[in-house]
Amino acid sequence: MNTWFGVVAPRGTPQPMIALLNREIHAALDDATVRERLQEGGLEPLKETPAQFTERMKRDHERYRDIVKAAGLKPE
């Protein structure tokens, strides 16, 4: 099982704002100091497009939905 962290925006956020956030996050991940710090914490930085990240969330939702349901897990 993998754990990931990502940035999401409210539904209806204008596409130019999404693109700006994506560019700025990618720029931060290109910074050697940021990458080093993340890697020191055991994290592997990934640079995905908003569409790729959306697909990642959908795949993981499908993958773990039945496990969560069978275990009776509830959000807290």
PyMOL commands that set and color helices and strands:
alter all, ss='L'
color gray80, all
select helices_A, chain A and resi 15-30+32-40+50-71
alter helices_A, ss='H'
color red, helices_A
deselect
rebuild
show_as cartoon
